[in-house]
């Protein structure tokens, strides 16, 4: 299966979204904390910046580095971390429960989109973990054991 132009555009779009989000998180973490309903303290600003750097790395992999599959799976893993951080913020660093719930729902939706894109790209590129074919007789590197050489296909 080949990657379609819409799948390639989705991957590129997610890469560019990582740039915008990452740059914003690094530059203005205080504003994002308030927007997301998270108490703005030094530790939450630090985590915003750490996550922002991760988003910038995903942009680099997807858009600049030609590593779309790796970048998309990095986004999926990052979404899981983000949801865990939001869960921790809900318990200890919450300013606004409604805004935090909205931010969490938004991240969950993005996680689903990231997982869809990564899965589609993996199946389109061919997953390297696929099983080898059963018939190795066509493989020029295959040399059957001596006892099987007289058998058809061996």
N, C-alpha and C positions, 0 to 999 in steps of 0.2 A: 504494500500500500504506500503510495506517495503522499507527501504532505501537500495539502491543497493551499491555494493562495489565501483563503480565509483563515486557515490554521496558522499560516506564516504571519499574516497580519495580526492575528490575535497574540501570537508570541511577541511580535515586535511591539504591539500596543502595551502589553504587560511589562515589557522591558522599559519602555519610555515612562510608564506609570511609576516604576521603581525609581527612575531618576527624579521625577517630580516629588514623589513622597520622601525619598531619601534626603534630597537636598533640603526640603522643608523641615524634616525632623532634625537634621544637623543644625540648621540655621536658627530655627525658632521653636525649640522644644517647649518653652513655657506656653506659647499660644496653643500648641497642639494639646498639651495637658489640659488646659482649660476647656478647649473644644470637646475633648473626649470625656470630660467629667472626672479627671484624675487630679488629685491634690498636687500642686506644683511645689515640689521640694527638690533638693539636690539629687537624690537618688532617682526620682522619676525623670528628671531632665537628662541624667546620665543614660538611663535606659532608652530614652527617646533617641539620643545620639547614637548609641550602639546599634539599635535597630535601623536607624537611618544609614549608617555605614554599611550594614548588611544589604539594605535595599540598593545602595549605590553599587555594591559588588554584583548584585543580581543584574542590574542594568548593564554593567561592563561585560558580563558573561553572555547575556542574551543579545545585546545590540552591537557591541564593539568586538567582543572576543570570538564570535561565531560558535559559542557553546550554548545554544538555545536549550537543549535538553537539560544540561547541568544547571543552568540558570533558573529554569522553570521548576525543577525539583528543589532547588535551593529556596525558591519562593514558597513552595508547599511546606517544606520543613520550617521555614521562617514563620509561616502563618500559624503553625502549631505552637511555636514559641510565643508569638504575639497573643494568642488566645490564653495561654498559660499566664502571661504577664498581666493581661486584663483581668483574669480571674483573681490573681493575687491583689491587684489594685482594688477590686471590688470588696475584698475583705479588709484591707488596711489603708488604702490611699484614695478612697472615694470622696469626691466633692459633690457630684451629682449622679445619682443612680440612673436617672432617665438617660442622660447623655452617655454614661458609661455603657448602658445596655444597648443604645443605638450604635455606639462605636464597635461593640462586640458583635452585634448582628452584621454590621458592615464588613468586619474582618472575616466573619464566617462565610459571607457571600463571596468575598474575594478568594477565600481559601478554596471554595468549591470551583470557582472559575480557574484558579491556578492548577488545581488537581485535574480538571478536565483538559486544560491545554497541555499539561505535562504528559498525561496519559495518551492523548491523541498524537502528540509529537513522538512519543516513544513507539507507538504502534506504527506510525508512518515511517519512521526511520529504521524500524526493525530493531527489536529488543535484543541486545547482545546475549541475554540470558536464555534465549530460545534453545530448545533441544536440537542437537544435530540431526540430520536426516537419517532414517533407518538404513537406506541403501547407500553404502559407502563405495560401491564398486565403481562409481563414476568419478570418485575423488582421486586425482592423480597421485596424491601423497599416500593413499591407502595401500598397504601391502598386507594381504590376508595371511593368517597363520598357515604353515605348510600343510596341515591336515585338511584345510578347507580349499586349497587351490584347485582341486578337480571338480568342485561343486559349482553349478551354474550361479553366476553372480559373484563368485569368490575369486 
